[in-house]
């Protein structure tokens, strides 16, 4: 982002992958830890974009393709949902 002008870039795309959501056990604990890590990373990213005056021209997209059941299993986790049945 900081080199966008020297690269003559009008648009940059950044892709980030984060794992650790295959929560067959202890889903509550795992999600709290994973979401805390994501929140800290996103906060730093947003702060940098604001510092570089890029926040108002930035789109952040989040998605997940990993379906999980809504009901907990016997290990306080979740199992594969529709795609795994």
PyMOL Python script that loads the backbone (N, CA, C, O; Angstrom):
from pymol import cmd

cmd.read_pdbstr("""\
ATOM      1  N   UNK A   1       0.819  -1.183   0.000  1.00  0.00           N
ATOM      2  CA  UNK A   1       0.000   0.000   0.000  1.00  0.00           C
ATOM      3  C   UNK A   1       0.867   1.252   0.000  1.00  0.00           C
ATOM      4  O   UNK A   1       0.552   2.240  -0.664  1.00  0.00           O
ATOM      5  N   UNK A   2       1.945   1.199   0.741  1.00  0.00           N
ATOM      6  CA  UNK A   2       2.798   2.380   0.830  1.00  0.00           C
ATOM      7  C   UNK A   2       3.564   2.640  -0.456  1.00  0.00           C
ATOM      8  O   UNK A   2       4.058   3.748  -0.663  1.00  0.00           O
ATOM      9  N   UNK A   3       3.672   1.656  -1.312  1.00  0.00           N
ATOM     10  CA  UNK A   3       4.410   1.827  -2.566  1.00  0.00           C
ATOM     11  C   UNK A   3       3.479   1.979  -3.763  1.00  0.00           C
ATOM     12  O   UNK A   3       3.932   1.906  -4.905  1.00  0.00           O
ATOM     13  N   UNK A   4       2.215   2.184  -3.529  1.00  0.00           N
ATOM     14  CA  UNK A   4       1.235   2.212  -4.617  1.00  0.00           C
ATOM     15  C   UNK A   4       1.547   3.279  -5.658  1.00  0.00           C
ATOM     16  O   UNK A   4       1.386   3.038  -6.854  1.00  0.00           O
ATOM     17  N   UNK A   5       1.986   4.442  -5.225  1.00  0.00           N
ATOM     18  CA  UNK A   5       2.270   5.511  -6.189  1.00  0.00           C
ATOM     19  C   UNK A   5       3.487   5.181  -7.050  1.00  0.00           C
ATOM     20  O   UNK A   5       3.460   5.398  -8.262  1.00  0.00           O
ATOM     21  N   UNK A   6       4.545   4.664  -6.445  1.00  0.00           N
ATOM     22  CA  UNK A   6       5.739   4.331  -7.226  1.00  0.00           C
ATOM     23  C   UNK A   6       5.473   3.161  -8.179  1.00  0.00           C
ATOM     24  O   UNK A   6       6.142   3.031  -9.203  1.00  0.00           O
ATOM     25  N   UNK A   7       4.506   2.320  -7.845  1.00  0.00           N
ATOM     26  CA  UNK A   7       4.126   1.209  -8.724  1.00  0.00           C
ATOM     27  C   UNK A   7       3.041   1.617  -9.713  1.00  0.00           C
ATOM     28  O   UNK A   7       2.646   0.832 -10.574  1.00  0.00           O
ATOM     29  N   UNK A   8       2.566   2.850  -9.581  1.00  0.00           N
ATOM     30  CA  UNK A   8       1.483   3.358 -10.425  1.00  0.00           C
ATOM     31  C   UNK A   8       0.250   2.456 -10.326  1.00  0.00           C
ATOM     32  O   UNK A   8      -0.393   2.145 -11.328  1.00  0.00           O
ATOM     33  N   UNK A   9      -0.059   2.049  -9.107  1.00  0.00           N
ATOM     34  CA  UNK A   9      -1.178   1.143  -8.851  1.00  0.00           C
ATOM     35  C   UNK A   9      -2.434   1.936  -8.519  1.00  0.00           C
ATOM     36  O   UNK A   9      -2.436   2.782  -7.625  1.00  0.00           O
ATOM     37  N   UNK A  10      -3.488   1.650  -9.246  1.00  0.00           N
ATOM     38  CA  UNK A  10      -4.774   2.281  -8.956  1.00  0.00           C
ATOM     39  C   UNK A  10      -5.613   1.396  -8.032  1.00  0.00           C
ATOM     40  O   UNK A  10      -6.530   1.878  -7.367  1.00  0.00           O
ATOM     41  N   UNK A  11      -5.292   0.097  -7.994  1.00  0.00           N
ATOM     42  CA  UNK A  11      -6.088  -0.832  -7.192  1.00  0.00           C
ATOM     43  C   UNK A  11      -5.199  -1.993  -6.763  1.00  0.00           C
ATOM     44  O   UNK A  11      -4.521  -2.611  -7.585  1.00  0.00           O
ATOM     45  N   UNK A  12      -5.212  -2.276  -5.475  1.00  0.00           N
ATOM     46  CA  UNK A  12      -4.489  -3.423  -4.933  1.00  0.00           C
ATOM     47  C   UNK A  12      -5.494  -4.400  -4.345  1.00  0.00           C
ATOM     48  O   UNK A  12      -6.547  -4.002  -3.846  1.00  0.00           O
ATOM     49  N   UNK A  13      -5.163  -5.664  -4.409  1.00  0.00           N
ATOM     50  CA  UNK A  13      -5.981  -6.710  -3.803  1.00  0.00           C
ATOM     51  C   UNK A  13      -5.093  -7.515  -2.876  1.00  0.00           C
ATOM     52  O   UNK A  13      -4.006  -7.947  -3.260  1.00  0.00           O
ATOM     53  N   UNK A  14      -5.561  -7.712  -1.657  1.00  0.00           N
ATOM     54  CA  UNK A  14      -4.840  -8.498  -0.667  1.00  0.00           C
ATOM     55  C   UNK A  14      -5.728  -9.653  -0.246  1.00  0.00           C
ATOM     56  O   UNK A  14      -6.918  -9.470   0.010  1.00  0.00           O
ATOM     57  N   UNK A  15      -5.153 -10.828  -0.177  1.00  0.00           N
ATOM     58  CA  UNK A  15      -5.877 -12.032   0.210  1.00  0.00           C
ATOM     59  C   UNK A  15      -5.224 -12.587   1.465  1.00  0.00           C
ATOM     60  O   UNK A  15      -4.007 -12.761   1.522  1.00  0.00           O
ATOM     61  N   UNK A  16      -6.043 -12.862   2.462  1.00  0.00           N
ATOM     62  CA  UNK A  16      -5.545 -13.430   3.711  1.00  0.00           C
ATOM     63  C   UNK A  16      -6.371 -14.674   4.022  1.00  0.00           C
ATOM     64  O   UNK A  16      -7.597 -14.656   3.915  1.00  0.00           O
ATOM     65  N   UNK A  17      -5.703 -15.739   4.403  1.00  0.00           N
ATOM     66  CA  UNK A  17      -6.380 -16.971   4.792  1.00  0.00           C
ATOM     67  C   UNK A  17      -6.075 -17.229   6.263  1.00  0.00           C
ATOM     68  O   UNK A  17      -4.941 -17.058   6.709  1.00  0.00           O
ATOM     69  N   UNK A  18      -7.082 -17.636   7.000  1.00  0.00           N
ATOM     70  CA  UNK A  18      -6.917 -17.918   8.420  1.00  0.00           C
ATOM     71  C   UNK A  18      -7.552 -19.262   8.718  1.00  0.00           C
ATOM     72  O   UNK A  18      -8.712 -19.487   8.373  1.00  0.00           O
ATOM     73  N   UNK A  19      -6.819 -20.150   9.348  1.00  0.00           N
ATOM     74  CA  UNK A  19      -7.333 -21.482   9.645  1.00  0.00           C
ATOM     75  C   UNK A  19      -7.659 -21.663  11.115  1.00  0.00           C
ATOM     76  O   UNK A  19      -7.642 -20.707  11.891  1.00  0.00           O
ATOM     77  N   UNK A  20      -7.952 -22.873  11.482  1.00  0.00           N
ATOM     78  CA  UNK A  20      -8.214 -23.206  12.870  1.00  0.00           C
ATOM     79  C   UNK A  20      -9.690 -23.233  13.242  1.00  0.00           C
ATOM     80  O   UNK A  20     -10.045 -23.148  14.418  1.00  0.00           O
ATOM     81  N   UNK A  21     -10.546 -23.351  12.234  1.00  0.00           N
ATOM     82  CA  UNK A  21     -11.986 -23.328  12.506  1.00  0.00           C
ATOM     83  C   UNK A  21     -12.635 -24.694  12.383  1.00  0.00           C
ATOM     84  O   UNK A  21     -13.861 -24.797  12.412  1.00  0.00           O
ATOM     85  N   UNK A  22     -11.844 -25.736  12.246  1.00  0.00           N
ATOM     86  CA  UNK A  22     -12.389 -27.088  12.195  1.00  0.00           C
ATOM     87  C   UNK A  22     -12.599 -27.541  13.632  1.00  0.00           C
ATOM     88  O   UNK A  22     -11.850 -28.362  14.161  1.00  0.00           O
ATOM     89  N   UNK A  23     -13.623 -26.993  14.243  1.00  0.00           N
ATOM     90  CA  UNK A  23     -13.820 -27.072  15.700  1.00  0.00           C
ATOM     91  C   UNK A  23     -14.718 -28.241  16.091  1.00  0.00           C
ATOM     92  O   UNK A  23     -15.873 -28.052  16.472  1.00  0.00           O
ATOM     93  N   UNK A  24     -14.177 -29.440  15.992  1.00  0.00           N
ATOM     94  CA  UNK A  24     -14.940 -30.604  16.444  1.00  0.00           C
ATOM     95  C   UNK A  24     -15.015 -30.643  17.965  1.00  0.00           C
ATOM     96  O   UNK A  24     -15.900 -31.290  18.526  1.00  0.00           O
ATOM     97  N   UNK A  25     -14.104 -29.964  18.629  1.00  0.00           N
ATOM     98  CA  UNK A  25     -14.090 -29.906  20.085  1.00  0.00           C
ATOM     99  C   UNK A  25     -13.935 -28.452  20.545  1.00  0.00           C
ATOM    100  O   UNK A  25     -13.282 -27.646  19.882  1.00  0.00           O
ATOM    101  N   UNK A  26     -14.543 -28.136  21.685  1.00  0.00           N
ATOM    102  CA  UNK A  26     -14.354 -26.849  22.364  1.00  0.00           C
ATOM    103  C   UNK A  26     -14.524 -25.648  21.443  1.00  0.00           C
ATOM    104  O   UNK A  26     -13.658 -24.775  21.382  1.00  0.00           O
ATOM    105  N   UNK A  27     -15.628 -25.610  20.737  1.00  0.00           N
ATOM    106  CA  UNK A  27     -15.864 -24.537  19.776  1.00  0.00           C
ATOM    107  C   UNK A  27     -15.847 -23.163  20.437  1.00  0.00           C
ATOM    108  O   UNK A  27     -15.319 -22.215  19.856  1.00  0.00           O
ATOM    109  N   UNK A  28     -16.409 -23.033  21.628  1.00  0.00           N
ATOM    110  CA  UNK A  28     -16.459 -21.720  22.293  1.00  0.00           C
ATOM    111  C   UNK A  28     -15.060 -21.165  22.538  1.00  0.00           C
ATOM    112  O   UNK A  28     -14.784 -20.006  22.227  1.00  0.00           O
ATOM    113  N   UNK A  29     -14.190 -21.984  23.089  1.00  0.00           N
ATOM    114  CA  UNK A  29     -12.826 -21.543  23.388  1.00  0.00           C
ATOM    115  C   UNK A  29     -12.077 -21.210  22.100  1.00  0.00           C
ATOM    116  O   UNK A  29     -11.413 -20.177  22.009  1.00  0.00           O
ATOM    117  N   UNK A  30     -12.186 -22.086  21.114  1.00  0.00           N
ATOM    118  CA  UNK A  30     -11.489 -21.873  19.845  1.00  0.00           C
ATOM    119  C   UNK A  30     -11.952 -20.605  19.139  1.00  0.00           C
ATOM    120  O   UNK A  30     -11.134 -19.850  18.614  1.00  0.00           O
ATOM    121  N   UNK A  31     -13.255 -20.370  19.126  1.00  0.00           N
ATOM    122  CA  UNK A  31     -13.757 -19.170  18.442  1.00  0.00           C
ATOM    123  C   UNK A  31     -13.348 -17.893  19.168  1.00  0.00           C
ATOM    124  O   UNK A  31     -13.021 -16.898  18.520  1.00  0.00           O
ATOM    125  N   UNK A  32     -13.358 -17.901  20.481  1.00  0.00           N
ATOM    126  CA  UNK A  32     -12.924 -16.723  21.228  1.00  0.00           C
ATOM    127  C   UNK A  32     -11.476 -16.391  20.878  1.00  0.00           C
ATOM    128  O   UNK A  32     -11.143 -15.231  20.636  1.00  0.00           O
ATOM    129  N   UNK A  33     -10.623 -17.402  20.851  1.00  0.00           N
ATOM    130  CA  UNK A  33      -9.212 -17.177  20.512  1.00  0.00           C
ATOM    131  C   UNK A  33      -9.048 -16.733  19.063  1.00  0.00           C
ATOM    132  O   UNK A  33      -8.314 -15.785  18.784  1.00  0.00           O
ATOM    133  N   UNK A  34      -9.729 -17.415  18.136  1.00  0.00           N
ATOM    134  CA  UNK A  34      -9.616 -17.058  16.716  1.00  0.00           C
ATOM    135  C   UNK A  34     -10.142 -15.652  16.436  1.00  0.00           C
ATOM    136  O   UNK A  34      -9.515 -14.882  15.709  1.00  0.00           O
ATOM    137  N   UNK A  35     -11.293 -15.324  17.017  1.00  0.00           N
ATOM    138  CA  UNK A  35     -11.879 -14.002  16.763  1.00  0.00           C
ATOM    139  C   UNK A  35     -11.046 -12.894  17.397  1.00  0.00           C
ATOM    140  O   UNK A  35     -10.964 -11.798  16.842  1.00  0.00           O
ATOM    141  N   UNK A  36     -10.429 -13.156  18.545  1.00  0.00           N
ATOM    142  CA  UNK A  36      -9.548 -12.152  19.158  1.00  0.00           C
ATOM    143  C   UNK A  36      -8.366 -11.852  18.246  1.00  0.00           C
ATOM    144  O   UNK A  36      -7.961 -10.699  18.099  1.00  0.00           O
ATOM    145  N   UNK A  37      -7.815 -12.901  17.634  1.00  0.00           N
ATOM    146  CA  UNK A  37      -6.690 -12.727  16.712  1.00  0.00           C
ATOM    147  C   UNK A  37      -7.122 -11.947  15.469  1.00  0.00           C
ATOM    148  O   UNK A  37      -6.413 -11.045  15.023  1.00  0.00           O
ATOM    149  N   UNK A  38      -8.277 -12.293  14.917  1.00  0.00           N
ATOM    150  CA  UNK A  38      -8.786 -11.581  13.741  1.00  0.00           C
ATOM    151  C   UNK A  38      -9.074 -10.120  14.080  1.00  0.00           C
ATOM    152  O   UNK A  38      -8.726  -9.223  13.312  1.00  0.00           O
ATOM    153  N   UNK A  39      -9.704  -9.882  15.220  1.00  0.00           N
ATOM    154  CA  UNK A  39     -10.029  -8.506  15.620  1.00  0.00           C
ATOM    155  C   UNK A  39      -8.770  -7.658  15.745  1.00  0.00           C
ATOM    156  O   UNK A  39      -8.750  -6.512  15.295  1.00  0.00           O
ATOM    157  N   UNK A  40      -7.732  -8.197  16.342  1.00  0.00           N
ATOM    158  CA  UNK A  40      -6.478  -7.446  16.494  1.00  0.00           C
ATOM    159  C   UNK A  40      -5.854  -7.154  15.131  1.00  0.00           C
ATOM    160  O   UNK A  40      -5.370  -6.047  14.895  1.00  0.00           O
ATOM    161  N   UNK A  41      -5.862  -8.132  14.241  1.00  0.00           N
ATOM    162  CA  UNK A  41      -5.297  -7.939  12.902  1.00  0.00           C
ATOM    163  C   UNK A  41      -6.108  -6.917  12.109  1.00  0.00           C
ATOM    164  O   UNK A  41      -5.539  -6.055  11.439  1.00  0.00           O
ATOM    165  N   UNK A  42      -7.420  -7.012  12.183  1.00  0.00           N
ATOM    166  CA  UNK A  42      -8.263  -6.057  11.455  1.00  0.00           C
ATOM    167  C   UNK A  42      -8.110  -4.645  12.019  1.00  0.00           C
ATOM    168  O   UNK A  42      -8.091  -3.674  11.262  1.00  0.00           O
ATOM    169  N   UNK A  43      -8.002  -4.527  13.320  1.00  0.00           N
ATOM    170  CA  UNK A  43      -7.812  -3.204  13.927  1.00  0.00           C
ATOM    171  C   UNK A  43      -6.507  -2.568  13.439  1.00  0.00           C
ATOM    172  O   UNK A  43      -6.479  -1.380  13.116  1.00  0.00           O
ATOM    173  N   UNK A  44      -5.440  -3.348  13.388  1.00  0.00           N
ATOM    174  CA  UNK A  44      -4.159  -2.833  12.900  1.00  0.00           C
ATOM    175  C   UNK A  44      -4.258  -2.460  11.422  1.00  0.00           C
ATOM    176  O   UNK A  44      -3.719  -1.435  11.005  1.00  0.00           O
ATOM    177  N   UNK A  45      -4.935  -3.274  10.640  1.00  0.00           N
ATOM    178  CA  UNK A  45      -5.104  -3.004   9.217  1.00  0.00           C
ATOM    179  C   UNK A  45      -5.899  -1.718   8.989  1.00  0.00           C
ATOM    180  O   UNK A  45      -5.506  -0.875   8.182  1.00  0.00           O
ATOM    181  N   UNK A  46      -7.009  -1.573   9.696  1.00  0.00           N
ATOM    182  CA  UNK A  46      -7.833  -0.361   9.570  1.00  0.00           C
ATOM    183  C   UNK A  46      -7.045   0.864   9.999  1.00  0.00           C
ATOM    184  O   UNK A  46      -7.102   1.898   9.333  1.00  0.00           O
ATOM    185  N   UNK A  47      -6.316   0.766  11.094  1.00  0.00           N
ATOM    186  CA  UNK A  47      -5.511   1.906  11.548  1.00  0.00           C
ATOM    187  C   UNK A  47      -4.482   2.317  10.503  1.00  0.00           C
ATOM    188  O   UNK A  47      -4.264   3.509  10.282  1.00  0.00           O
ATOM    189  N   UNK A  48      -3.848   1.340   9.860  1.00  0.00           N
ATOM    190  CA  UNK A  48      -2.866   1.643   8.817  1.00  0.00           C
ATOM    191  C   UNK A  48      -3.531   2.292   7.608  1.00  0.00           C
ATOM    192  O   UNK A  48      -3.001   3.246   7.038  1.00  0.00           O
ATOM    193  N   UNK A  49      -4.694   1.770   7.220  1.00  0.00           N
ATOM    194  CA  UNK A  49      -5.420   2.364   6.096  1.00  0.00           C
ATOM    195  C   UNK A  49      -5.819   3.810   6.401  1.00  0.00           C
ATOM    196  O   UNK A  49      -5.731   4.675   5.530  1.00  0.00           O
ATOM    197  N   UNK A  50      -6.246   4.067   7.610  1.00  0.00           N
ATOM    198  CA  UNK A  50      -6.608   5.437   7.988  1.00  0.00           C
ATOM    199  C   UNK A  50      -5.379   6.330   7.997  1.00  0.00           C
ATOM    200  O   UNK A  50      -5.443   7.472   7.542  1.00  0.00           O
ATOM    201  N   UNK A  51      -4.268   5.831   8.503  1.00  0.00           N
ATOM    202  CA  UNK A  51      -3.022   6.589   8.526  1.00  0.00           C
ATOM    203  C   UNK A  51      -2.577   6.957   7.104  1.00  0.00           C
ATOM    204  O   UNK A  51      -2.087   8.061   6.866  1.00  0.00           O
ATOM    205  N   UNK A  52      -2.753   6.020   6.165  1.00  0.00           N
ATOM    206  CA  UNK A  52      -2.376   6.245   4.771  1.00  0.00           C
ATOM    207  C   UNK A  52      -3.456   6.964   3.973  1.00  0.00           C
ATOM    208  O   UNK A  52      -3.313   7.176   2.768  1.00  0.00           O
ATOM    209  N   UNK A  53      -4.545   7.338   4.656  1.00  0.00           N
ATOM    210  CA  UNK A  53      -5.689   8.014   4.033  1.00  0.00           C
ATOM    211  C   UNK A  53      -6.301   7.165   2.910  1.00  0.00           C
ATOM    212  O   UNK A  53      -6.683   7.678   1.858  1.00  0.00           O
ATOM    213  N   UNK A  54      -6.383   5.855   3.164  1.00  0.00           N
ATOM    214  CA  UNK A  54      -6.956   4.931   2.195  1.00  0.00           C
ATOM    215  C   UNK A  54      -8.255   4.283   2.674  1.00  0.00           C
ATOM    216  O   UNK A  54      -8.901   3.557   1.918  1.00  0.00           O
ATOM    217  N   UNK A  55      -8.634   4.537   3.908  1.00  0.00           N
ATOM    218  CA  UNK A  55      -9.793   3.854   4.492  1.00  0.00           C
ATOM    219  C   UNK A  55     -11.073   4.126   3.713  1.00  0.00           C
ATOM    220  O   UNK A  55     -11.863   3.207   3.499  1.00  0.00           O
ATOM    221  N   UNK A  56     -11.297   5.355   3.288  1.00  0.00           N
ATOM    222  CA  UNK A  56     -12.550   5.691   2.604  1.00  0.00           C
ATOM    223  C   UNK A  56     -12.626   5.092   1.199  1.00  0.00           C
ATOM    224  O   UNK A  56     -13.693   5.116   0.584  1.00  0.00           O
ATOM    225  N   UNK A  57     -11.536   4.565   0.687  1.00  0.00           N
ATOM    226  CA  UNK A  57     -11.554   3.951  -0.648  1.00  0.00           C
ATOM    227  C   UNK A  57     -11.226   2.460  -0.581  1.00  0.00           C
ATOM    228  O   UNK A  57     -10.734   1.880  -1.550  1.00  0.00           O
ATOM    229  N   UNK A  58     -11.501   1.848   0.564  1.00  0.00           N
ATOM    230  CA  UNK A  58     -11.178   0.440   0.778  1.00  0.00           C
ATOM    231  C   UNK A  58     -12.448  -0.373   1.009  1.00  0.00           C
ATOM    232  O   UNK A  58     -13.369   0.066   1.697  1.00  0.00           O
ATOM    233  N   UNK A  59     -12.477  -1.559   0.421  1.00  0.00           N
ATOM    234  CA  UNK A  59     -13.564  -2.508   0.654  1.00  0.00           C
ATOM    235  C   UNK A  59     -12.952  -3.728   1.326  1.00  0.00           C
ATOM    236  O   UNK A  59     -11.959  -4.275   0.848  1.00  0.00           O
ATOM    237  N   UNK A  60     -13.546  -4.150   2.432  1.00  0.00           N
ATOM    238  CA  UNK A  60     -13.112  -5.352   3.134  1.00  0.00           C
ATOM    239  C   UNK A  60     -14.204  -6.403   2.952  1.00  0.00           C
ATOM    240  O   UNK A  60     -15.374  -6.153   3.243  1.00  0.00           O
ATOM    241  N   UNK A  61     -13.809  -7.584   2.466  1.00  0.00           N
ATOM    242  CA  UNK A  61     -14.755  -8.668   2.228  1.00  0.00           C
ATOM    243  C   UNK A  61     -14.317  -9.864   3.052  1.00  0.00           C
ATOM    244  O   UNK A  61     -13.139 -10.222   3.057  1.00  0.00           O
ATOM    245  N   UNK A  62     -15.261 -10.482   3.749  1.00  0.00           N
ATOM    246  CA  UNK A  62     -14.980 -11.678   4.546  1.00  0.00           C
ATOM    247  C   UNK A  62     -15.981 -12.737   4.143  1.00  0.00           C
ATOM    248  O   UNK A  62     -17.161 -12.443   3.950  1.00  0.00           O
ATOM    249  N   UNK A  63     -15.514 -13.975   4.015  1.00  0.00           N
ATOM    250  CA  UNK A  63     -16.442 -15.059   3.757  1.00  0.00           C
ATOM    251  C   UNK A  63     -15.866 -16.368   4.281  1.00  0.00           C
ATOM    252  O   UNK A  63     -14.669 -16.492   4.543  1.00  0.00           O
ATOM    253  N   UNK A  64     -16.752 -17.327   4.420  1.00  0.00           N
ATOM    254  CA  UNK A  64     -16.355 -18.665   4.815  1.00  0.00           C
ATOM    255  C   UNK A  64     -17.142 -19.663   3.981  1.00  0.00           C
ATOM    256  O   UNK A  64     -18.342 -19.495   3.768  1.00  0.00           O
ATOM    257  N   UNK A  65     -16.470 -20.690   3.516  1.00  0.00           N
ATOM    258  CA  UNK A  65     -17.151 -21.722   2.748  1.00  0.00           C
ATOM    259  C   UNK A  65     -17.254 -23.013   3.558  1.00  0.00           C
ATOM    260  O   UNK A  65     -17.621 -24.060   3.024  1.00  0.00           O
ATOM    261  N   UNK A  66     -16.932 -22.934   4.835  1.00  0.00           N
ATOM    262  CA  UNK A  66     -16.851 -24.127   5.658  1.00  0.00           C
ATOM    263  C   UNK A  66     -18.099 -24.243   6.530  1.00  0.00           C
ATOM    264  O   UNK A  66     -18.188 -23.609   7.582  1.00  0.00           O
ATOM    265  N   UNK A  67     -19.044 -25.039   6.097  1.00  0.00           N
ATOM    266  CA  UNK A  67     -20.316 -25.177   6.810  1.00  0.00           C
ATOM    267  C   UNK A  67     -20.155 -26.024   8.070  1.00  0.00           C
ATOM    268  O   UNK A  67     -19.522 -27.079   8.051  1.00  0.00           O
ATOM    269  N   UNK A  68     -20.734 -25.545   9.155  1.00  0.00           N
ATOM    270  CA  UNK A  68     -20.728 -26.270  10.421  1.00  0.00           C
ATOM    271  C   UNK A  68     -22.172 -26.389  10.907  1.00  0.00           C
ATOM    272  O   UNK A  68     -23.022 -25.578  10.539  1.00  0.00           O
ATOM    273  N   UNK A  69     -22.444 -27.394  11.728  1.00  0.00           N
ATOM    274  CA  UNK A  69     -23.775 -27.535  12.307  1.00  0.00           C
ATOM    275  C   UNK A  69     -23.989 -26.462  13.366  1.00  0.00           C
ATOM    276  O   UNK A  69     -23.030 -25.942  13.936  1.00  0.00           O
ATOM    277  N   UNK A  70     -25.237 -26.136  13.624  1.00  0.00           N
ATOM    278  CA  UNK A  70     -25.564 -25.165  14.661  1.00  0.00           C
ATOM    279  C   UNK A  70     -25.655 -25.816  16.031  1.00  0.00           C
ATOM    280  O   UNK A  70     -25.436 -25.153  17.045  1.00  0.00           O
ATOM    281  N   UNK A  71     -25.975 -27.105  16.078  1.00  0.00           N
ATOM    282  CA  UNK A  71     -26.086 -27.816  17.344  1.00  0.00           C
ATOM    283  C   UNK A  71     -24.730 -28.407  17.731  1.00  0.00           C
ATOM    284  O   UNK A  71     -24.033 -28.972  16.888  1.00  0.00           O
ATOM    285  N   UNK A  72     -24.355 -28.275  19.013  1.00  0.00           N
ATOM    286  CA  UNK A  72     -23.064 -28.818  19.441  1.00  0.00           C
ATOM    287  C   UNK A  72     -23.054 -30.343  19.425  1.00  0.00           C
ATOM    288  O   UNK A  72     -24.093 -30.990  19.554  1.00  0.00           O
ATOM    289  N   UNK A  73     -21.857 -30.899  19.264  1.00  0.00           N
ATOM    290  CA  UNK A  73     -21.713 -32.352  19.361  1.00  0.00           C
ATOM    291  C   UNK A  73     -21.343 -32.715  20.806  1.00  0.00           C
ATOM    292  O   UNK A  73     -21.357 -31.853  21.686  1.00  0.00           O
ATOM    293  N   UNK A  74     -21.014 -33.981  21.046  1.00  0.00           N
ATOM    294  CA  UNK A  74     -20.719 -34.430  22.415  1.00  0.00           C
ATOM    295  C   UNK A  74     -19.412 -33.862  22.968  1.00  0.00           C
ATOM    296  O   UNK A  74     -19.179 -33.933  24.175  1.00  0.00           O
ATOM    297  N   UNK A  75     -18.562 -33.302  22.116  1.00  0.00           N
ATOM    298  CA  UNK A  75     -17.288 -32.724  22.562  1.00  0.00           C
ATOM    299  C   UNK A  75     -17.326 -31.213  22.687  1.00  0.00           C
ATOM    300  O   UNK A  75     -16.284 -30.557  22.703  1.00  0.00           O
ATOM    301  N   UNK A  76     -18.546 -30.653  22.778  1.00  0.00           N
ATOM    302  CA  UNK A  76     -18.724 -29.194  22.844  1.00  0.00           C
ATOM    303  C   UNK A  76     -18.148 -28.503  21.613  1.00  0.00           C
ATOM    304  O   UNK A  76     -17.672 -27.370  21.681  1.00  0.00           O
ATOM    305  N   UNK A  77     -18.201 -29.208  20.493  1.00  0.00           N
ATOM    306  CA  UNK A  77     -17.743 -28.647  19.229  1.00  0.00           C
ATOM    307  C   UNK A  77     -18.853 -28.694  18.223  1.00  0.00           C
ATOM    308  O   UNK A  77     -20.021 -28.844  18.582  1.00  0.00           O
ATOM    309  N   UNK A  78     -18.499 -28.565  16.957  1.00  0.00           N
ATOM    310  CA  UNK A  78     -19.493 -28.645  15.888  1.00  0.00           C
ATOM    311  C   UNK A  78     -18.981 -29.601  14.825  1.00  0.00           C
ATOM    312  O   UNK A  78     -17.779 -29.822  14.682  1.00  0.00           O
ATOM    313  N   UNK A  79     -19.923 -30.156  14.091  1.00  0.00           N
ATOM    314  CA  UNK A  79     -19.568 -31.104  13.041  1.00  0.00           C
ATOM    315  C   UNK A  79     -19.832 -30.485  11.673  1.00  0.00           C
ATOM    316  O   UNK A  79     -20.411 -29.403  11.567  1.00  0.00           O
ATOM    317  N   UNK A  80     -19.400 -31.184  10.633  1.00  0.00           N
ATOM    318  CA  UNK A  80     -19.640 -30.704   9.284  1.00  0.00           C
ATOM    319  C   UNK A  80     -21.134 -30.693   9.018  1.00  0.00           C
ATOM    320  O   UNK A  80     -21.852 -31.606   9.424  1.00  0.00           O
ATOM    321  N   UNK A  81     -21.591 -29.673   8.345  1.00  0.00           N
ATOM    322  CA  UNK A  81     -23.027 -29.532   8.093  1.00  0.00           C
ATOM    323  C   UNK A  81     -23.403 -30.116   6.758  1.00  0.00           C
ATOM    324  O   UNK A  81     -22.924 -31.190   6.393  1.00  0.00           O
ATOM    325  N   UNK A  82     -24.249 -29.433   6.023  1.00  0.00           N
ATOM    326  CA  UNK A  82     -24.893 -29.955   4.809  1.00  0.00           C
ATOM    327  C   UNK A  82     -23.905 -30.553   3.824  1.00  0.00           C
ATOM    328  O   UNK A  82     -24.170 -31.616   3.261  1.00  0.00           O
ATOM    329  N   UNK A  83     -22.778 -29.899   3.601  1.00  0.00           N
ATOM    330  CA  UNK A  83     -21.808 -30.396   2.623  1.00  0.00           C
ATOM    331  C   UNK A  83     -21.166 -31.708   3.027  1.00  0.00           C
ATOM    332  O   UNK A  83     -20.660 -32.436   2.173  1.00  0.00           O
ATOM    333  N   UNK A  84     -21.177 -32.025   4.320  1.00  0.00           N
ATOM    334  CA  UNK A  84     -20.523 -33.235   4.801  1.00  0.00           C
ATOM    335  C   UNK A  84     -21.485 -34.373   5.078  1.00  0.00           C
ATOM    336  O   UNK A  84     -21.062 -35.435   5.537  1.00  0.00           O
ATOM    337  N   UNK A  85     -22.748 -34.182   4.815  1.00  0.00           N
ATOM    338  CA  UNK A  85     -23.754 -35.216   5.113  1.00  0.00           C
ATOM    339  C   UNK A  85     -23.950 -36.143   3.952  1.00  0.00           C
ATOM    340  O   UNK A  85     -24.758 -37.068   4.030  1.00  0.00           O
TER     341      UNK A  85
END
""", "prot")
cmd.dss("prot")
cmd.show_as("cartoon", "prot")
cmd.util.cbc("prot")
cmd.orient("prot")
